[in-house]
Amino acid sequence: MTTDTKATETRAFEADVSRLLHMMVHSVYSDKDVFLRELISNAADACEKLRFEAVSRPELLGDDPKPRITIAADADNRRITVEDNGIGMSRDDMAEALGTIARSGTRAFIERVGSGSEDTQLIGQFGVGFYSAFMVADHVDVISRLAGSDEAWRWSSDGKGSYEIAPTPLEAAPARGTRVVLHLMEDAASYTTPYRLEGLAKSQSGHVPVPITLVEKPGAEARDIADGTALWVRPKSEIKPEEYTDFYRGLSGQYDEPAATIHFRAEGRQEYSVLAFVPGSRPFDLFDQDRKGRMKLYVRRVFITDDAELLPRYLRFVRGLVDSADLPLNVSREMIQESPLLASIRKGLTNRVLGDLAKLAENDAETYAKIWDNFGVVLKEGLYEDYERREQLLKLARFRSTASGDGWRGLTDYVAAMKEGQKAIFFMAGDDRARLEASPQLEGFRARGIEVLLLTDPVDSFWVTMAPDFDGKPFKSVTQGVAELSEIPLLDAEKKTETAAAPEVDGFLAFVKAALGDAVSDVKASDRLTESAVCLVAPEHGPDRQFERLMNAAGRLDQAAKPILEINPRHERVLALARLGDDEQAFKDDAAHLLYDEARVLDGDKPADARAFSERLARLIARGLPKG
């Protein structure tokens, strides 16, 4: 078969190929495991090319019409072989595809077929991804026979600057297709372990459109490890719930049932399939500091990356994959997220996930409530991160409230139940629901039947500052500014009293303000208190009490705002103090500071000065004791 014109030939790679190879091996890929993905991808391409060519030349298939990819391990000789029965390569094909870095045989084929063909499922850039093999191998042999040819060729290189092409006997070559033999480096010998090869093939390429078999050792029978089908490309009507569950468990590594399944195919400017799941329980990594998503990206059923940020971080609990038919594959598949097409996919996917959650909330409130139990605290991050979808997220949000009992309350229902004269959506933020429900600031709202949202997640104090309103109703903290309750009647009309304080109470308020000095910004009569004597509120402008605490704890608050002390002008203790004469100035001064410390304790803080508080309390106790 060998002639003088077809003798063994050694060639240098194209200009600067050694430097490019070094970059490819050491810089482009962040994970050496990808070499198997790249070789399987190229093998799948070769099978797809043959399928296309066989439409007009069926004789190319011969007596072997079914495509296949075989991975073989030889641990004793530190070798891995990846073989396909695809289109194969001629001598010139090898020189072009394997001798030129960034030469894309796939791209050339697509250009020849034309962009209008929908039958070509071609992935990868043979001649680019192929060189990832040199990350694990110090020598690579490629033996190939072009379909329909009576010649076979061997390409050999150590990846350091040159390669050799030589004819090879037909009996030493595949009957059709390509065999890639990797002579592994010593530190890569573990790749010959069958379970590792099988795991890599299944996780990275288990859904390429070609069946994959594995030969665990020389002489062993090949066994199937991937059947060449992908669940997400099948019609939903043909998929059983248990198939979805099995796929979800394998994909996510969890053993629960998915709470929701999102399966669709987008067509139009971009074509892609999506199979995603909302877990039935919280994943262990839900609160990782990096807040990375766990959506995998495939292109034509070949795994590309799980780090493409396909969903915003507040949807990081969603597990699943996107399989694109349009995304380009450049030299680094890890860098594929830089493609402008991905931004369009990300937008469409995010809108679909939120839309499906909205439908679930409307049609199956019980299931949605469970999802919110698990992931509501994460979803609420979007209220301050995603301005474009804030209204959509507010409709999805659920809250505990003074009217919700043990259930959840949506803002649409809250607004529908607002009292006549109520102009705002009232909330109270803190870290404990029981303490919030016992807060004196709620008394006036409870007396009027006004619902108050009880926000106990740290994120709540942030998003309410970024979400100015819902359905035209502003959010307002009950611990901040004027309560605006005077226009809303009390539920018990018999308890209604004049809101104006008696003259002696006005004088007492002025006395308390003078006694406290710079500790407070003001002392006011309160219309939000009905049972307690005092409470603290934040000024109208600036952060509310809880947000101020969080910022102060994080060291991001230069100076805390001085609170306002509100005093209940109808409280029996306040009225008694107001009636004291001028001869009780010292006692009234102690009482003023004790009222302030009482308000701080009710607000979850310590007394302003523990020693002074103790001394005043001792004098108060002594005053009440009988004279001995």
C-alpha distance (Angstrom), angle and dihedral (degrees) to the residues before:
residue distance angle dihedral
M1 . . .
T2 3.80 . .
T3 3.80 116.2 .
D4 3.75 132.2 176.8
T5 3.79 89.8 -96.5
K6 3.75 92.2 49.3
A7 3.77 100.8 42.6
T8 3.76 125.6 130.7
E9 3.76 110.2 -65.9
T10 3.79 131.0 -168.4
R11 3.78 117.2 -154.7
A12 3.75 135.6 -179.5
F13 3.75 117.5 -122.6
E14 3.77 115.8 -107.8
A15 3.79 119.9 -79.9
D16 3.79 116.4 -48.2
V17 3.78 90.9 -1.5
S18 3.79 92.6 140.5
R19 3.78 91.0 56.7
L20 3.80 90.9 44.9
L21 3.79 91.2 49.2
H22 3.77 90.3 51.6
M23 3.78 89.9 51.4
M24 3.80 91.9 46.7
V25 3.78 93.4 50.9
H26 3.78 99.4 40.0
S27 3.79 106.4 27.3
V28 3.79 115.9 20.7
Y29 3.78 98.3 57.9
S30 3.77 121.1 52.1
D31 3.81 95.3 -168.9
K32 3.80 124.7 46.3
D33 3.80 90.6 -152.8
V34 3.81 89.4 78.2
F35 3.82 92.0 78.3
L36 3.80 90.8 83.1
R37 3.78 91.8 48.0
E38 3.81 90.3 52.6
L39 3.79 94.2 49.1
I40 3.81 92.6 47.0
S41 3.79 89.1 47.6
N42 3.79 91.4 53.9
A43 3.80 91.1 46.6
A44 3.81 90.6 51.3
D45 3.82 89.1 50.3
A46 3.78 90.7 52.9
C47 3.81 91.0 52.2
E48 3.79 91.5 48.3
K49 3.81 91.0 49.8
L50 3.79 90.4 52.7
R51 3.80 91.0 48.5
F52 3.78 89.6 54.9
E53 3.80 95.3 45.7
A54 3.81 91.0 47.2
V55 3.79 90.8 62.4
S56 3.82 88.4 75.3
R57 3.82 96.9 23.0
P58 3.82 107.8 37.5
E59 3.81 90.7 168.3
L60 3.81 88.3 75.7
L61 3.81 89.7 74.4
G62 3.80 92.5 57.0
D63 3.78 111.8 173.9
D64 3.83 92.7 -29.6
P65 3.83 105.1 71.5
K66 3.83 100.0 152.3
P67 3.82 116.2 86.5
R68 3.79 118.5 -130.8
I69 3.78 143.0 168.6
T70 3.79 120.8 -149.3
I71 3.79 126.0 -163.1
A72 3.80 115.6 -163.7
A73 3.80 128.5 -171.7
D74 3.79 127.8 -155.1
A75 3.79 107.7 -178.1
D76 3.81 95.4 176.1
N77 3.80 92.0 59.3
R78 3.83 96.2 31.5
R79 3.79 93.2 -120.4
I80 3.79 136.3 141.2
T81 3.79 122.3 -169.2
V82 3.80 126.0 -162.8
E83 3.80 112.4 -169.7
D84 3.80 133.5 177.5
N85 3.79 135.2 -179.0
G86 3.78 93.6 -138.4
I87 3.79 133.1 121.5
G88 3.82 95.8 -53.5
M89 3.82 127.0 -156.1
S90 3.77 137.3 -92.0
R91 3.79 124.4 -143.5
D92 3.80 91.0 -92.5
D93 3.81 91.5 46.3
M94 3.79 89.5 55.3
A95 3.78 92.9 49.1
E96 3.78 91.6 50.2
A97 3.79 101.4 38.1
L98 3.80 98.8 36.7
G99 3.75 102.4 27.3
T100 3.78 98.6 55.3
I101 3.78 122.0 62.2
A102 3.80 111.5 -133.6
R103 3.80 90.8 14.4
S104 3.78 104.5 138.0
G105 3.75 116.8 -152.7
T106 3.78 87.9 -178.7
R107 3.78 92.4 53.1
A108 3.80 91.6 49.6
F109 3.79 90.4 49.8
I110 3.81 92.7 50.5
E111 3.80 90.5 49.2
R112 3.80 89.7 52.8
V113 3.81 94.3 46.3
G114 3.79 92.5 45.0
S115 3.76 130.3 -121.3
G116 3.80 92.0 -95.7
S117 3.79 95.4 72.6
E118 3.77 115.0 105.3
D119 3.80 94.8 -176.1
T120 3.79 97.5 74.6
Q121 3.77 115.4 91.1
L122 3.78 98.6 -178.3
I123 3.73 123.8 166.3
G124 3.77 134.3 -178.3
Q125 3.74 136.2 9.7
F126 3.77 110.8 -90.0
G127 3.77 105.5 -144.1
V128 3.80 92.3 37.0
G129 3.81 108.0 51.7
F130 3.79 88.6 32.2
Y131 3.78 90.6 70.6
S132 3.79 91.4 61.9
A133 3.82 82.6 81.3
F134 3.80 88.2 77.2
M135 3.79 89.5 65.9
V136 3.81 88.0 74.0
A137 3.83 103.9 18.2
D138 3.79 130.1 64.1
H139 3.80 90.4 -163.1
V140 3.81 133.0 24.9
D141 3.80 129.5 -166.1
V142 3.79 122.3 -166.1
I143 3.82 116.4 -166.6
S144 3.79 114.6 -174.5
R145 3.77 142.0 169.2
L146 3.77 120.4 -165.3
A147 3.82 114.0 -128.2
G148 3.79 108.5 -98.1
S149 3.82 94.0 15.4
D150 3.78 129.0 117.1
E151 3.80 93.3 -150.5
A152 3.79 131.7 82.1
W153 3.80 128.8 -164.9
R154 3.77 139.2 -161.5
W155 3.81 123.7 -146.2
S156 3.81 115.9 -166.2
S157 3.80 133.4 179.6
D158 3.76 143.7 150.3
G159 3.82 88.9 -147.2
K160 3.79 93.8 -118.0
G161 3.77 102.5 112.1
S162 3.78 112.3 -53.0
Y163 3.77 143.2 45.7
E164 3.78 137.2 -158.8
I165 3.80 128.7 -136.3
A166 3.78 118.4 -165.9
P167 3.80 137.3 161.9
T168 3.78 115.2 -103.8
P169 3.84 131.1 -161.4
L170 3.79 114.1 -93.9
E171 3.79 91.1 -124.9
A172 3.83 89.1 60.2
A173 3.81 93.0 51.3
P174 3.80 134.5 67.5
A175 3.79 115.3 -88.1
R176 3.78 84.1 -119.0
G177 3.78 132.9 -8.8
T178 3.78 135.6 25.5
R179 3.79 136.8 -51.1
V180 3.81 118.0 -162.3
V181 3.81 114.6 -163.8
L182 3.79 118.1 -164.7
H183 3.81 117.9 -160.9
L184 3.77 98.1 -156.9
M185 3.77 128.1 -137.9
E186 3.76 115.3 -115.1
D187 3.81 93.3 -106.3
A188 3.82 90.2 52.2
A189 3.81 96.5 54.8
S190 3.81 91.7 109.1
Y191 3.80 89.2 72.4
T192 3.81 88.2 76.8
T193 3.81 89.7 67.1
P194 3.83 106.1 112.0
Y195 3.80 96.8 -138.4
R196 3.80 91.0 51.1
L197 3.79 93.4 49.7
E198 3.78 91.2 46.6
G199 3.80 92.4 47.8
L200 3.79 93.0 50.2
A201 3.79 93.3 45.8
K202 3.80 93.3 49.2
S203 3.79 97.2 44.2
Q204 3.79 97.8 42.3
S205 3.80 104.7 28.4
G206 3.78 106.8 10.6
H207 3.78 92.1 121.2
V208 3.79 104.0 47.0
P209 3.82 110.8 129.4
V210 3.82 92.1 -107.4
P211 3.83 126.1 76.6
I212 3.82 114.8 -112.8
T213 3.80 125.4 -149.1
L214 3.80 130.8 -171.8
V215 3.82 129.8 -143.6
E216 3.79 105.2 -162.4
K217 3.82 96.5 -163.1
P218 3.82 138.7 -4.6
G219 3.79 110.8 -67.1
A220 3.80 95.0 16.1
E221 3.78 123.3 126.3
A222 3.78 116.9 -101.0
R223 3.80 114.5 -113.1
D224 3.79 129.1 -162.8
I225 3.81 117.3 -106.5
A226 3.84 99.6 164.0
D227 3.78 126.9 23.7
G228 3.81 99.3 -154.6
T229 3.80 95.8 -110.5
A230 3.80 130.1 111.6
L231 3.78 123.0 -150.9
W232 3.79 93.6 -145.2
V233 3.81 94.5 59.1
R234 3.79 92.8 55.2
P235 3.82 119.8 93.0
K236 3.78 112.9 -95.2
S237 3.79 90.3 -126.2
E238 3.81 89.7 64.2
I239 3.79 96.7 50.7
K240 3.79 121.1 90.1
P241 3.83 120.9 -142.0
E242 3.80 90.8 -116.3
E243 3.82 89.7 56.1
Y244 3.79 89.9 54.8
T245 3.80 89.8 47.9
D246 3.81 93.8 49.7
F247 3.78 91.0 48.3
Y248 3.81 91.7 47.7
R249 3.79 92.0 51.2
G250 3.78 92.7 49.5
L251 3.78 91.9 46.0
S252 3.79 98.5 45.3
G253 3.79 101.5 31.2
Q254 3.81 89.4 -128.9
Y255 3.77 128.7 121.8
D256 3.79 101.4 -149.5
E257 3.78 128.7 97.7
P258 3.82 117.1 -94.3
A259 3.80 111.8 -108.3
A260 3.81 91.8 -148.7
T261 3.80 136.4 8.6
I262 3.81 122.5 -150.4
H263 3.80 113.5 -166.8
F264 3.79 122.9 163.7
R265 3.77 145.3 132.2
A266 3.79 120.8 -130.8
E267 3.78 118.3 -149.6
G268 3.77 132.1 -178.1
R269 3.78 126.1 60.3
Q270 3.80 89.1 2.9
E271 3.77 127.0 25.4
Y272 3.77 119.3 -151.2
S273 3.78 139.9 143.1
V274 3.79 124.1 -135.2
L275 3.78 130.4 -161.0
A276 3.79 111.4 175.5
F277 3.78 136.7 160.0
V278 3.77 137.0 -156.9
P279 3.83 104.2 -142.6
G280 3.76 120.7 -122.6
S281 3.81 91.2 -132.3
R282 3.77 137.1 24.9
P283 3.81 114.2 -77.9
F284 3.79 113.0 -126.6
D285 3.81 92.0 -118.2
L286 3.81 96.6 50.2
F287 3.79 92.9 114.5
D288 3.79 100.0 40.3
Q289 3.78 110.0 147.2
D290 3.81 91.7 -123.0
R291 3.83 89.5 55.3
K292 3.79 90.9 -151.9
G293 3.77 122.0 175.8
R294 3.78 124.1 -120.3
M295 3.80 101.8 -142.6
K296 3.80 115.1 127.2
L297 3.79 122.7 -141.4
Y298 3.79 120.8 -140.9
V299 3.78 129.5 178.2
R300 3.79 114.4 -156.7
R301 3.82 88.7 -15.9
V302 3.81 94.6 -54.1
F303 3.80 115.9 121.2
I304 3.80 112.0 -116.4
T305 3.79 108.6 169.1
D306 3.78 144.3 -34.8
D307 3.81 91.1 -145.7
A308 3.80 102.2 70.5
E309 3.84 96.5 109.9
L310 3.78 92.9 -128.0
L311 3.81 92.3 168.0
P312 3.81 131.6 35.1
R313 3.76 115.4 -96.0
Y314 3.78 94.0 -105.0
L315 3.82 87.6 65.6
R316 3.80 93.8 49.8
F317 3.81 91.2 119.9
V318 3.82 90.1 71.1
R319 3.81 113.0 100.5
G320 3.76 123.1 -160.3
L321 3.77 146.6 77.6
V322 3.77 145.5 -89.4
D323 3.79 119.9 -143.5
S324 3.81 112.4 -162.2
A325 3.78 127.3 -163.6
D326 3.81 94.5 -169.3
L327 3.80 110.2 43.3
P328 3.81 113.4 113.5
L329 3.78 119.8 -125.6
N330 3.77 112.0 -139.5
V331 3.80 128.9 178.1
S332 3.77 93.1 -66.8
R333 3.73 119.1 43.1
E334 3.79 88.7 -168.9
M335 3.81 86.8 64.4
I336 3.78 94.4 51.7
Q337 3.79 91.6 106.2
E338 3.80 87.5 75.0
S339 3.80 88.6 73.0
P340 3.82 111.7 110.5
L341 3.79 88.4 -136.0
L342 3.78 89.5 68.0
A343 3.81 91.8 63.3
S344 3.79 89.4 58.8
I345 3.82 91.6 48.1
R346 3.80 90.8 48.0
K347 3.79 91.8 52.3
G348 3.79 94.0 47.0
L349 3.80 93.1 45.8
T350 3.81 93.8 48.4
N351 3.79 92.4 49.5
R352 3.80 91.4 48.5
V353 3.82 94.2 49.7
L354 3.81 92.1 49.2
G355 3.78 90.7 44.2
D356 3.79 92.4 52.5
L357 3.80 90.7 48.0
A358 3.81 89.2 52.3
K359 3.81 90.9 51.9
L360 3.79 90.5 48.7
A361 3.81 90.9 50.1
E362 3.81 89.7 53.0
N363 3.79 98.9 41.9
D364 3.81 103.3 31.8
A365 3.78 109.5 25.5
E366 3.80 93.2 169.8
T367 3.82 94.3 57.0
Y368 3.79 91.3 43.3
A369 3.80 90.5 51.1
K370 3.81 89.2 57.2
I371 3.80 90.4 50.0
W372 3.79 89.9 50.0
D373 3.81 90.5 48.7
N374 3.79 88.9 58.1
F375 3.78 103.5 34.4
G376 3.79 109.4 16.2
V377 3.78 92.7 102.0
V378 3.82 88.9 56.5
L379 3.80 95.8 43.2
K380 3.81 89.6 53.9
E381 3.80 89.2 63.6
G382 3.79 85.7 74.2
L383 3.79 90.7 62.4
Y384 3.78 89.9 74.7
E385 3.82 99.2 25.1
D386 3.81 102.0 47.4
Y387 3.79 111.1 49.6
E388 3.81 92.7 169.8
R389 3.81 92.8 60.8
R390 3.79 99.7 31.7
E391 3.80 95.4 112.6
Q392 3.81 90.1 48.8
L393 3.81 91.1 49.4
L394 3.81 92.5 46.9
K395 3.80 88.7 57.5
L396 3.80 89.2 51.9
A397 3.81 93.8 46.9
R398 3.79 120.3 104.5
F399 3.80 127.6 -165.0
R400 3.75 143.4 -174.4
S401 3.78 111.2 -118.3
T402 3.78 142.5 173.4
A403 3.82 87.2 -94.3
S404 3.82 101.3 40.1
G405 3.79 100.8 75.5
D406 3.79 107.3 -165.0
G407 3.80 92.8 -23.3
W408 3.78 135.2 83.5
R409 3.78 127.7 -96.1
G410 3.81 125.9 -149.7
L411 3.79 123.1 -149.3
T412 3.80 92.9 -122.0
D413 3.81 89.6 59.4
Y414 3.80 91.1 42.9
V415 3.80 92.8 54.8
A416 3.80 91.7 45.6
A417 3.83 89.8 55.4
M418 3.81 97.5 46.2
K419 3.80 116.6 133.0
E420 3.76 123.0 -110.2
G421 3.77 107.1 -89.1
Q422 3.82 93.3 21.1
K423 3.78 109.1 131.3
A424 3.83 103.4 175.7
I425 3.79 143.9 45.8
F426 3.78 102.7 -113.6
F427 3.79 122.8 -148.1
M428 3.75 140.2 170.2
A429 3.80 121.6 -153.4
G430 3.78 126.6 -155.3
D431 3.78 142.8 122.0
D432 3.82 100.7 -98.7
R433 3.79 127.2 47.5
A434 3.81 95.1 -154.6
R435 3.79 91.5 54.2
L436 3.78 91.3 46.9
E437 3.80 92.0 52.0
A438 3.81 89.4 52.5
S439 3.80 93.9 48.7
P440 3.81 115.4 123.9
Q441 3.82 90.0 -137.6
L442 3.83 88.4 72.3
E443 3.81 96.3 56.0
G444 3.79 98.0 88.8
F445 3.82 91.6 45.5
R446 3.80 92.4 49.0
A447 3.79 91.0 48.5
R448 3.80 89.2 56.8
G449 3.81 95.9 42.2
I450 3.80 92.2 -114.3
E451 3.78 113.5 157.0
V452 3.81 116.2 -128.9
L453 3.80 124.1 -164.7
L454 3.81 112.6 -127.4
L455 3.80 108.1 -145.3
T456 3.80 113.6 -168.1
D457 3.81 103.5 161.1
P458 3.83 117.8 94.6
V459 3.81 89.8 -128.5
D460 3.82 90.1 61.7
S461 3.78 93.2 72.0
F462 3.79 89.5 57.0
W463 3.79 103.9 44.6
V464 3.79 94.8 49.2
T465 3.79 87.5 62.1
M466 3.83 89.7 53.8
A467 3.81 99.6 41.4
P468 3.81 105.3 66.2
D469 3.79 97.3 -176.8
F470 3.78 149.6 -12.6
D471 3.77 121.4 -139.9
G472 3.79 88.5 -10.2
K473 3.82 93.3 -54.3
P474 3.83 115.8 117.3
F475 3.78 122.5 -135.9
K476 3.78 113.2 -115.9
S477 3.79 130.5 -176.7
V478 3.79 116.4 -130.9
T479 3.82 87.1 -143.3
Q480 3.77 94.0 59.2
G481 3.80 135.6 74.0
V482 3.79 126.0 -35.1
A483 3.79 114.7 -8.2
E484 3.84 93.9 -142.0
L485 3.79 92.2 -147.5
S486 3.79 100.9 131.2
E487 3.81 93.7 90.9
I488 3.82 93.6 53.1
P489 3.82 115.5 78.2
L490 3.80 123.8 -129.3
L491 3.79 116.9 -105.8
D492 3.81 90.1 -126.9
A493 3.80 104.5 53.7
E494 3.81 91.1 -169.4
K495 3.79 90.5 65.7
K496 3.78 92.9 54.9
T497 3.78 111.4 119.9
E498 3.70 135.0 171.6
T499 3.77 111.7 -74.7
A500 3.77 94.3 -146.8
A501 3.79 113.5 95.7
A502 3.81 121.1 -122.6
P503 3.82 114.2 -101.2
E504 3.82 92.7 -107.3
V505 3.82 89.6 52.8
D506 3.79 90.9 52.9
G507 3.79 87.9 53.7
F508 3.81 91.6 48.9
L509 3.81 91.3 51.3
A510 3.78 89.8 53.0
F511 3.82 89.5 48.8
V512 3.83 92.0 51.1
K513 3.80 91.3 49.5
A514 3.79 91.1 51.9
A515 3.84 91.8 45.7
L516 3.81 94.2 51.0
G517 3.77 94.1 44.6
D518 3.82 113.5 174.3
A519 3.82 93.7 -0.5
V520 3.82 89.9 89.5
S521 3.76 134.9 26.9
D522 3.79 93.4 -138.0
V523 3.80 145.0 -13.2
K524 3.80 115.9 -135.2
A525 3.79 141.4 173.8
S526 3.80 107.9 -105.9
D527 3.79 130.4 -134.3
R528 3.83 91.4 -178.5
L529 3.84 94.0 65.7
T530 3.80 120.3 80.1
E531 3.82 103.3 154.0
S532 3.82 109.4 14.2
A533 3.78 123.5 69.9
V534 3.80 99.5 -136.3
C535 3.79 146.1 8.9
L536 3.78 138.5 174.1
V537 3.79 123.7 -122.2
A538 3.77 133.6 179.9
P539 3.81 122.6 -113.9
E540 3.81 117.3 -89.1
H541 3.78 93.2 -104.3
G542 3.80 124.2 48.1
P543 3.82 131.2 31.9
D544 3.78 123.8 -23.0
R545 3.79 120.2 -117.9
Q546 3.83 98.0 -90.1
F547 3.80 95.7 44.7
E548 3.79 89.6 50.1
R549 3.81 90.2 53.2
L550 3.80 92.3 51.0
M551 3.78 93.2 48.4
N552 3.79 91.5 46.6
A553 3.83 92.0 49.7
A554 3.81 89.6 51.1
G555 3.81 91.3 51.3
R556 3.79 91.9 -118.1
L557 3.80 98.3 116.5
D558 3.79 116.8 85.2
Q559 3.78 95.0 -170.2
A560 3.80 130.1 4.6
A561 3.79 117.9 -130.6
K562 3.78 114.8 -111.3
P563 3.82 109.4 -110.1
I564 3.77 128.0 -126.0
L565 3.81 116.2 -117.9
E566 3.79 110.4 -141.2
I567 3.80 117.2 -161.9
N568 3.79 125.6 -162.8
P569 3.84 103.5 -123.2
R570 3.82 91.6 -161.0
H571 3.80 97.4 50.8
E572 3.80 113.7 118.8
R573 3.80 93.4 -131.4
V574 3.79 92.8 49.6
L575 3.80 91.9 48.9
A576 3.81 90.8 50.4
L577 3.80 92.0 50.0
A578 3.80 90.9 47.5
R579 3.81 91.3 55.9
L580 3.82 94.2 55.3
G581 3.76 114.2 113.9
D582 3.79 130.8 -124.3
D583 3.80 90.7 -91.2
E584 3.83 88.8 70.1
Q585 3.80 96.2 59.5
A586 3.81 94.5 123.5
F587 3.81 92.6 49.9
K588 3.80 91.9 45.5
D589 3.81 89.5 51.4
D590 3.81 90.7 53.1
A591 3.82 89.4 46.5
A592 3.81 91.8 51.7
H593 3.81 92.3 54.6
L594 3.80 92.3 42.9
L595 3.82 90.2 52.7
Y596 3.79 88.6 52.9
D597 3.81 92.3 48.8
E598 3.81 89.7 46.5
A599 3.80 89.0 55.5
R600 3.81 90.9 49.3
V601 3.82 91.9 51.4
L602 3.81 91.4 48.4
D603 3.80 87.2 51.5
G604 3.79 92.3 54.5
D605 3.81 97.2 -101.3
K606 3.80 133.3 114.6
P607 3.80 123.7 -107.9
A608 3.78 110.8 -78.8
D609 3.85 92.4 -118.1
A610 3.80 114.0 17.2
R611 3.82 95.4 -163.9
A612 3.79 94.5 47.2
F613 3.82 89.7 45.8
S614 3.81 90.3 52.9
E615 3.81 92.6 49.3
R616 3.81 93.1 48.6
L617 3.80 91.2 47.5
A618 3.84 90.0 50.9
R619 3.81 91.3 52.1
L620 3.81 90.3 48.7
I621 3.82 91.4 51.3
A622 3.79 91.3 46.9
R623 3.80 90.3 51.6
G624 3.79 90.7 56.0
L625 3.78 96.2 47.8
P626 3.83 119.1 95.7
K627 3.80 115.0 -101.2
G628 3.78 111.3 -101.6
